Amino acid sequence: MNVVRSTTYYKPKPIQNDDTIVMNEIREIYQQWPLYGYRRMLVELRKMGSLINHKRLQRLLVCAGIKAIYPGKKTTVRNPEHKVFPYLLRGLHIEQPNQVWQVDITYIKMRYGFVYLVCLIDVFSRKIMGWELSTFLDTASCLEALHKALKRGKPGIINSDQGCQFTSAAWIDCLTINNIFISMDGKGRWADNVYIERLWRSIKYENVFLHSFDTVEQARNCLSDYINFYNQRRPHQVLNYHTPDEVYKLGRIPTKQELFESFRLQNILSQEVTIIPKFV
């Protein structure tokens, strides 16, 4: 019948909206839900009947200058106008509690968004001296954690990165008033603050990644329980399996033999409990 097979099976594609119409729809979605990234926005566009792919959507978002609003994961933002202090820990032998503290900020992912955790840790004992959880990446939460920590002790040196929170006038003034020396990591030198970086790994893998937080209060309560466990009950290999609280109070790191001897004495005492006879 002289009919071409390709013509018979051909199904015309629906006519796509032009870029102007799609960009207007994108702006409407962005005005209503500015937190939507390109994936969620693509779903909304397809609900509205715009059959476009993610590559075209990303191109139109760039053209329109539209970007989702969300908290960033970068916690170290340097202010070039602030003074940077030298690193004081190179070659320093840390041999007692409150000789050196380290401070840092990390983000905690929640079901919707992020919160920011500030901690100060005593390098010798690994004890968490003070902490604060905040929805804002600001100096106020850092100062709140510092004030809590100073109620438990006072360090000779506090080391931090070059983030604007730790180079701010409020932070520097607080340390200066308390006669605390200020030390800062070199640029890009995360290893200079390695002890608290190791703390973040413990907190996230042993606590945060095992839970899903819906509210800030849930995250705060869960972190509070873990930090108490970390300080009071969690044995540390580098501390010969003693807890940070024990080492902080003793002012030294006991040997493993002392640990096992304490267990032996506890067993002896428990076996020598005298049963008082009951007289009728």
C-alpha positions as CSV (number, residue, x, y, z in Angstrom):
1,M,0.0,0.0,0.0
2,N,3.1,2.2,-0.2
3,V,2.8,3.2,3.5
4,V,6.0,4.0,5.4
5,R,6.3,1.9,8.6
6,S,7.9,4.8,10.6
7,T,5.0,7.1,9.7
8,T,2.5,4.5,10.9
9,Y,4.1,4.1,14.3
10,Y,5.1,7.7,14.8
11,K,3.4,9.4,17.8
12,P,3.7,13.2,17.9
13,K,5.3,14.7,21.0
14,P,3.3,17.2,22.9
15,I,4.3,20.8,22.2
16,Q,6.5,22.1,25.0
17,N,6.0,25.4,26.7
18,D,8.5,28.0,25.7
19,D,11.1,29.3,28.1
20,T,9.2,32.4,29.1
21,I,6.1,30.5,30.2
22,V,8.2,28.0,32.2
23,M,10.3,30.7,33.8
24,N,7.0,32.5,35.0
25,E,5.9,29.2,36.5
26,I,9.3,28.8,38.2
27,R,9.0,32.2,39.7
28,E,5.5,31.4,41.0
29,I,6.8,28.2,42.7
30,Y,9.9,30.0,44.1
31,Q,7.7,32.8,45.6
32,Q,5.6,30.2,47.4
33,W,8.4,27.7,48.4
34,P,11.8,29.5,48.2
35,L,13.4,26.4,50.0
36,Y,12.7,24.2,46.9
37,G,15.8,23.0,45.0
38,Y,15.6,21.9,41.3
39,R,14.4,18.4,42.2
40,R,11.3,19.4,44.1
41,M,10.7,22.3,41.7
42,L,10.8,19.8,38.8
43,V,8.0,17.8,40.5
44,E,5.9,20.9,40.9
45,L,6.4,21.9,37.3
46,R,5.3,18.5,36.1
47,K,2.2,18.6,38.3
48,M,1.4,21.9,36.5
49,G,1.8,20.1,33.1
50,S,5.3,21.4,32.1
51,L,7.0,18.3,30.6
52,I,10.7,19.5,30.9
53,N,13.7,17.6,32.1
54,H,16.1,18.6,35.0
55,K,18.8,19.9,32.6
56,R,16.5,22.5,31.1
57,L,15.2,23.4,34.5
58,Q,18.7,24.0,35.8
59,R,19.5,26.2,32.8
60,L,16.4,28.3,33.4
61,L,17.1,28.6,37.1
62,V,20.6,30.0,36.3
63,C,19.1,32.4,33.7
64,A,16.6,33.6,36.2
65,G,19.1,33.9,39.1
66,I,17.0,31.7,41.3
67,K,18.7,29.6,44.0
68,A,17.0,27.7,46.9
69,I,17.4,29.2,50.4
70,Y,19.0,26.7,52.8
71,P,21.6,26.7,55.6
72,G,25.1,26.0,54.2
73,K,27.4,23.3,55.6
74,K,30.4,25.6,55.7
75,T,31.0,26.6,59.3
76,T,34.4,28.4,58.9
77,V,33.9,31.8,57.3
78,R,36.8,34.1,57.7
79,N,36.4,37.9,58.0
80,P,39.4,39.5,56.3
81,E,39.1,42.6,58.6
82,H,39.6,40.6,61.8
83,K,43.0,39.9,63.3
84,V,44.3,36.4,63.1
85,F,46.4,35.1,66.0
86,P,49.4,32.7,65.7
87,Y,49.3,29.0,66.3
88,L,50.7,28.3,69.8
89,L,50.5,24.5,70.0
90,R,53.3,23.5,67.7
91,G,55.9,21.5,69.8
92,L,53.9,22.1,73.0
93,H,53.8,19.1,75.4
94,I,50.3,19.0,76.9
95,E,50.7,17.2,80.3
96,Q,47.8,18.4,82.5
97,P,44.1,19.4,82.3
98,N,43.2,23.0,81.5
99,Q,46.5,23.6,79.8
100,V,44.9,23.7,76.3
101,W,41.3,23.7,75.2
102,Q,40.1,23.5,71.6
103,V,36.8,24.9,70.2
104,D,35.0,24.4,67.0
105,I,31.6,24.4,65.3
106,T,29.9,21.6,63.3
107,Y,26.5,21.3,61.7
108,I,23.9,18.7,62.7
109,K,21.5,17.6,60.0
110,M,17.8,17.5,60.9
111,R,14.8,16.2,59.0
112,Y,14.3,19.8,57.8
113,G,17.5,21.9,57.7
114,F,20.4,22.1,60.0
115,V,21.4,23.2,63.5
116,Y,24.9,24.2,64.7
117,L,26.8,22.6,67.6
118,V,29.6,24.4,69.4
119,C,31.9,22.5,71.7
120,L,35.0,23.2,73.9
121,I,37.2,20.2,74.7
122,D,40.0,19.9,77.2
123,V,42.9,18.4,75.1
124,F,44.6,16.4,77.9
125,S,41.5,14.7,79.3
126,R,39.3,14.9,76.1
127,K,36.5,16.2,78.4
128,I,33.8,18.3,76.8
129,M,33.9,21.4,79.0
130,G,31.0,23.3,77.4
131,W,28.6,23.1,74.5
132,E,25.7,24.9,72.9
133,L,23.2,24.1,70.1
134,S,21.8,26.9,68.0
135,T,19.9,27.4,64.8
136,F,22.2,30.3,63.9
137,L,25.9,30.3,63.0
138,D,26.8,33.2,65.2
139,T,29.2,34.4,67.9
140,A,26.5,34.4,70.6
141,S,26.2,30.6,70.8
142,C,30.0,30.3,70.9
143,L,30.1,32.8,73.9
144,E,27.3,30.9,75.6
145,A,29.3,27.6,75.3
146,L,32.4,29.4,76.6
147,H,30.6,30.8,79.6
148,K,29.4,27.3,80.5
149,A,32.9,25.9,80.1
150,L,34.5,28.6,82.3
151,K,32.2,27.6,85.2
152,R,34.0,24.2,85.2
153,G,37.6,25.4,84.6
154,K,39.9,27.9,83.1
155,P,42.4,27.1,80.4
156,G,45.8,28.6,79.7
157,I,45.2,28.5,75.9
158,I,42.2,28.2,73.7
159,N,42.8,27.1,70.1
160,S,40.3,27.6,67.3
161,D,40.1,28.0,63.5
162,Q,40.0,31.3,61.8
163,G,36.2,31.5,61.6
164,C,34.6,34.9,62.0
165,Q,33.0,33.8,65.3
166,F,36.4,33.2,66.9
167,T,38.1,36.3,65.4
168,S,35.2,38.6,66.5
169,A,35.8,41.4,69.0
170,A,33.3,39.8,71.5
171,W,35.2,36.5,71.5
172,I,38.6,38.0,71.7
173,D,37.6,40.4,74.5
174,C,36.1,37.6,76.6
175,L,39.3,35.5,76.3
176,T,41.5,38.6,77.0
177,I,39.5,39.5,80.1
178,N,40.0,36.0,81.5
179,N,43.8,36.1,80.7
180,I,43.5,33.2,78.2
181,F,46.1,33.0,75.4
182,I,44.6,32.9,71.9
183,S,45.8,30.3,69.4
184,M,44.4,29.8,65.8
185,D,44.9,27.2,63.2
186,G,46.8,27.9,60.0
187,K,44.7,28.4,56.9
188,G,43.4,25.1,55.7
189,R,45.2,23.3,58.6
190,W,42.4,21.2,60.1
191,A,45.0,18.9,61.7
192,D,45.9,21.8,64.0
193,N,42.6,21.2,65.7
194,V,42.6,17.5,65.4
195,Y,41.3,16.6,68.8
196,I,38.0,18.3,68.4
197,E,37.7,17.0,64.8
198,R,37.9,13.5,66.3
199,L,35.2,14.5,68.7
200,W,32.9,15.4,65.8
201,R,33.4,11.9,64.3
202,S,32.4,10.3,67.6
203,I,29.3,12.5,68.1
204,K,28.1,11.9,64.6
205,Y,28.8,8.2,64.2
206,E,27.8,7.2,67.7
207,N,24.8,9.5,68.1
208,V,23.6,11.8,65.4
209,F,23.6,9.3,62.5
210,L,21.6,6.8,64.6
211,H,18.7,9.2,65.1
212,S,16.4,11.4,63.1
213,F,15.6,14.8,64.6
214,D,12.4,16.6,63.9
215,T,12.8,19.5,66.3
216,V,15.7,21.4,67.8
217,E,14.6,20.3,71.3
218,Q,14.8,16.6,70.3
219,A,18.4,17.2,69.0
220,R,19.4,19.1,72.2
221,N,18.1,16.4,74.5
222,C,19.7,13.6,72.6
223,L,23.1,15.4,72.4
224,S,22.9,16.3,76.1
225,D,22.5,12.6,77.0
226,Y,25.3,11.6,74.7
227,I,27.7,14.3,76.0
228,N,27.0,13.1,79.6
229,F,27.7,9.5,78.5
230,Y,30.9,10.7,76.6
231,N,32.3,12.5,79.7
232,Q,31.2,10.1,82.4
233,R,31.0,6.6,81.1
234,R,32.6,6.2,77.7
235,P,36.1,4.6,78.0
236,H,38.8,6.2,75.7
237,Q,41.5,4.1,74.3
238,V,44.0,7.0,74.4
239,L,43.2,7.4,78.1
240,N,43.9,3.7,78.8
241,Y,40.2,3.1,78.8
242,H,39.4,5.6,81.6
243,T,36.7,8.2,81.1
244,P,37.4,11.9,80.5
245,D,35.9,12.8,83.9
246,E,38.2,10.5,85.7
247,V,41.3,11.8,84.0
248,Y,40.3,15.4,84.4
249,K,39.8,14.9,88.2
250,L,43.0,13.0,88.7
251,G,45.1,15.3,86.6
252,R,46.9,12.4,85.0
253,I,46.2,9.4,82.8
254,P,46.2,6.2,84.9
255,T,47.7,3.0,83.5
256,K,45.6,0.0,82.4
257,Q,47.0,-1.9,85.4
258,E,45.4,0.6,87.7
259,L,42.1,0.2,85.9
260,F,42.2,-3.6,86.2
261,E,43.3,-3.3,89.9
262,S,40.3,-1.1,90.6
263,F,38.0,-3.7,89.0
264,R,39.6,-6.4,91.2
265,L,39.1,-4.4,94.4
266,Q,35.5,-3.8,93.5
267,N,35.0,-7.5,93.1
268,I,36.6,-8.2,96.4
269,L,34.5,-5.6,98.2
270,S,31.3,-6.9,96.7
271,Q,32.2,-10.5,97.9
272,E,33.1,-9.4,101.4
273,V,29.7,-7.8,102.1
274,T,28.8,-8.9,105.6
275,I,25.4,-10.3,106.1
276,I,24.1,-9.2,109.5
277,P,22.3,-12.1,111.2
278,K,18.7,-11.6,112.0
279,F,17.9,-12.4,115.7
280,V,14.4,-13.3,116.7
